Amino acid sequence: MSWTQERARVASLTRSRPADDPDLVGARRNLAAARLEEHIRQVVAVAPPFTLEQRDRLATLLRAAPSDSGGAAA
């Protein structure tokens, strides 16, 4: 699903759900992930090839992100 579709889902759920609703929290998390994925794709498309060390450091940043199911809203 594109980030714009995710944004529409968040907007729709926001109208009828409390901020802590699990579906809304999940939709916000999905929106944040979709936006980040698009940004990463754009940056990688114009960047020179990364070394293995650089890729490992970048991947470590993503692995270190909080992963609790109630994560921060986007």
C-alpha positions as CSV (number, residue, x, y, z in Angstrom):
1,M,0.0,0.0,0.0
2,S,1.4,3.5,-0.9
3,W,1.9,6.1,1.9
4,T,-1.0,8.1,0.5
5,Q,-3.3,5.2,0.9
6,E,-2.0,4.7,4.4
7,R,-2.5,8.4,5.1
8,A,-6.1,8.1,4.0
9,R,-6.6,5.1,6.3
10,V,-5.3,7.1,9.2
11,A,-7.6,10.0,8.4
12,S,-10.6,7.7,8.1
13,L,-9.8,6.0,11.4
14,T,-9.1,9.2,13.2
15,R,-12.7,10.4,12.7
16,S,-14.2,7.5,14.6
17,R,-11.6,6.1,16.9
18,P,-9.8,7.2,20.1
19,A,-6.1,7.9,19.7
20,D,-5.1,4.6,21.5
21,D,-7.3,2.4,19.3
22,P,-5.1,-0.6,18.2
23,D,-6.2,-0.2,14.5
24,L,-5.4,3.5,14.5
25,V,-2.1,3.0,16.2
26,G,-1.2,0.3,13.7
27,A,-2.3,2.5,10.8
28,R,-0.1,5.3,12.0
29,R,2.8,2.9,12.4
30,N,2.2,1.6,8.8
31,L,2.1,5.2,7.5
32,A,5.4,6.1,9.2
33,A,7.0,2.9,7.7
34,A,5.6,3.6,4.2
35,R,6.9,7.2,4.3
36,L,10.3,6.1,5.5
37,E,10.5,3.3,2.9
38,E,9.7,5.8,0.1
39,H,12.4,8.2,1.4
40,I,15.0,5.5,1.7
41,R,14.2,4.4,-1.9
42,Q,14.7,8.0,-3.2
43,V,18.0,8.5,-1.3
44,V,19.4,5.1,-2.4
45,A,18.4,5.7,-6.0
46,V,20.7,8.7,-6.3
47,A,23.5,7.7,-3.9
48,P,26.7,6.0,-5.0
49,P,26.9,2.3,-4.1
50,F,27.4,1.8,-0.3
51,T,30.1,-0.4,1.1
52,L,29.2,-3.4,3.2
53,E,30.3,-1.5,6.3
54,Q,28.0,1.5,5.4
55,R,25.1,-0.8,4.7
56,D,25.6,-2.6,8.0
57,R,25.7,0.7,9.9
58,L,22.5,1.9,8.3
59,A,20.7,-1.4,8.9
60,T,21.8,-1.2,12.6
61,L,19.9,2.1,12.9
62,L,16.7,0.4,11.8
63,R,17.2,-2.6,14.0
64,A,17.8,-0.4,17.0
65,A,14.5,1.4,16.6
66,P,11.9,0.7,19.3
67,S,9.8,-2.3,18.3
68,D,7.1,-2.5,21.0
69,S,3.7,-3.0,19.6
70,G,2.4,0.2,21.0
71,G,5.1,2.3,19.4
72,A,5.0,6.1,18.9
73,A,2.4,7.4,16.6
74,A,3.4,9.0,13.3
